[in-house]
Amino acid sequence: MKRPLMLWPLVLCLLVLSLGGGFAGGIMMLMDPSGEMLGVAEILPLLPVPNFILPGIFLLVVMGFFPLVLAITLVARPDWSWVDSLFQWSNHYWAWTGTLILVAILALWLIYEVWLIGLFPITNITAVLGLLILLFALLPAVRRYYAN
């Protein structure tokens, strides 16, 4: 079966989330846990953590590495039976299901972020990116392509 055309915008959105949000934000938070480099030091007192190390690790792993792996595996579609066995319940290729899980995690992260510190322009941009990822993943052609 040929890859659907709408797979490419999905992969692009995952890469933008990975590189723009996950890696860039996460690395900057780890390089400067005070938040000065990102210009967010003033929100630190509103957070339940003493510095930006834990949010930086979260961004790096969950919003950086995870979407990067998903983007690569959605295109390459490697046969990783050990991962497939964990996602048999979804009746879809594991990376497609992982993409939906990523969107759910992203939504929870953004809701928690808005609850703690309010809306920032990057929050809106990330929310739109998450909605685009969800939209492209749920398109019938993409969904059919990854159905088991």
Disulfide bonds with the S-S distance in Angstrom:
none
